[in-house]
Amino acid sequence: MTKQSNILLGVTASIAAYRACDLLTELREKSYAVTVVMTRDAHHFITPLTLQSFAGTSVVDDFFSVPGRVKPIHIELAKQSDLILIAPASADVIAKLAHGFAEDVLTCTILASTAPLVVAPAMNEKMWENRFTQENVKRLKDNGARFVDPIHGHLVCSDQGMGHLAENAAILGVVEKTLK
Ligand SMILES: Cc1cc2nc3c(=O)[nH]c(=O)nc-3n(C[C@H](O)[C@H](O)[C@H](O)COP(=O)(O)O)c2cc1C
């Protein structure tokens, strides 16, 4: 029997955070074991209860909430993950990762992991096109991260623009290709 791949899904503070629910459903339909890590600000966009219900496992959102934990959670998550997917990925988390920040469970886990990283950004068009964001994306790509670039579509800040989270099929396609 082939080993079931463990995917860590990072959910950040984007208006597209709700899309993580369908992604979770589709990942589980493909028999992946998925652990969700959400950022602090992602709580403004989606609740842990919602993500937990779609994931079928509890959601990790901070280092310190489980009393008596002996091993640091980010090291355990880093060891168990075969692939890390961030969807949606905020401009903020992309900047943090590009510069080696480790200030929450998600960024710490990625820093401690050797698993492939797949990043699906979602943001305002100007934020996506901003030189700093593009430099951060390039820096991550140059270091092996795979990006599922955002597409032209509906944005909350304006009717249409570049920055809409890629279609689930495109994101899952990159995940599956990366795991092969
Ligand atoms: C209504 C609203 C929608 C937002 N949508 C996005 C988004 O789609 N992408 C993004 O990069 N930032 C977005 N932001 C800004 C982020 O929420 C903010 O940078 C946050 O601190 C990112 O936190 P995180 O990267 O730790 O998850 C939005 C903010 C608001 C108020």
The ligand as an SDF file (V2000), in Angstrom:
LIG
                    3D

 31 33  0  0  0  0  0  0  0  0999 V2000
  -11.2680   43.0360    4.0540 C   0  0  0  0  0  0  0  0  0  0  0  0
   -9.7970   42.7220    3.9250 C   0  0  0  0  0  0  0  0  0  0  0  0
   -9.3820   41.8570    2.9450 C   0  0  0  0  0  0  0  0  0  0  0  0
   -8.0270   41.5440    2.8040 C   0  0  0  0  0  0  0  0  0  0  0  0
   -7.6630   40.6790    1.8100 N   0  0  0  0  0  0  0  0  0  0  0  0
   -6.3420   40.4410    1.6280 C   0  0  0  0  0  0  0  0  0  0  0  0
   -5.9360   39.5720    0.5740 C   0  0  0  0  0  0  0  0  0  0  0  0
   -6.7390   38.9930   -0.1660 O   0  0  0  0  0  0  0  0  0  0  0  0
   -4.6070   39.3700    0.4270 N   0  0  0  0  0  0  0  0  0  0  0  0
   -3.6700   39.9700    1.2240 C   0  0  0  0  0  0  0  0  0  0  0  0
   -2.4730   39.7740    0.9920 O   0  0  0  0  0  0  0  0  0  0  0  0
   -4.0360   40.7730    2.2380 N   0  0  0  0  0  0  0  0  0  0  0  0
   -5.3330   41.0110    2.4670 C   0  0  0  0  0  0  0  0  0  0  0  0
   -5.7190   41.8370    3.4900 N   0  0  0  0  0  0  0  0  0  0  0  0
   -4.6870   42.3500    4.4200 C   0  0  0  0  0  0  0  0  0  0  0  0
   -4.2690   41.2170    5.3950 C   0  0  0  0  0  0  0  0  0  0  0  0
   -5.4080   40.7370    6.1000 O   0  0  0  0  0  0  0  0  0  0  0  0
   -3.1890   41.6960    6.4020 C   0  0  0  0  0  0  0  0  0  0  0  0
   -2.0180   42.0430    5.6980 O   0  0  0  0  0  0  0  0  0  0  0  0
   -2.8940   40.6600    7.4700 C   0  0  0  0  0  0  0  0  0  0  0  0
   -2.1330   41.2620    8.5000 O   0  0  0  0  0  0  0  0  0  0  0  0
   -2.1530   39.4580    6.9210 C   0  0  0  0  0  0  0  0  0  0  0  0
   -1.9400   38.5200    7.9700 O   0  0  0  0  0  0  0  0  0  0  0  0
   -1.2760   37.1000    7.7700 P   0  0  0  0  0  0  0  0  0  0  0  0
   -0.3370   37.1580    6.6180 O   0  0  0  0  0  0  0  0  0  0  0  0
   -0.5540   36.8370    9.0680 O   0  0  0  0  0  0  0  0  0  0  0  0
   -2.3490   36.0890    7.5990 O   0  0  0  0  0  0  0  0  0  0  0  0
   -7.0640   42.1390    3.6700 C   0  0  0  0  0  0  0  0  0  0  0  0
   -7.5010   42.9910    4.6810 C   0  0  0  0  0  0  0  0  0  0  0  0
   -8.8410   43.2870    4.8080 C   0  0  0  0  0  0  0  0  0  0  0  0
   -9.2680   44.2290    5.8980 C   0  0  0  0  0  0  0  0  0  0  0  0
  1  2  1  0
  2  3  1  0
  2 30  2  0
  3  4  2  0
  4  5  1  0
  4 28  1  0
  5  6  2  0
  6  7  1  0
  6 13  1  0
  7  8  2  0
  7  9  1  0
  9 10  1  0
 10 11  2  0
 10 12  1  0
 12 13  2  0
 13 14  1  0
 14 15  1  0
 14 28  1  0
 15 16  1  0
 16 17  1  0
 16 18  1  0
 18 19  1  0
 18 20  1  0
 20 21  1  0
 20 22  1  0
 22 23  1  0
 23 24  1  0
 24 25  2  0
 24 26  1  0
 24 27  1  0
 28 29  2  0
 29 30  1  0
 30 31  1  0
M  END
$$$$
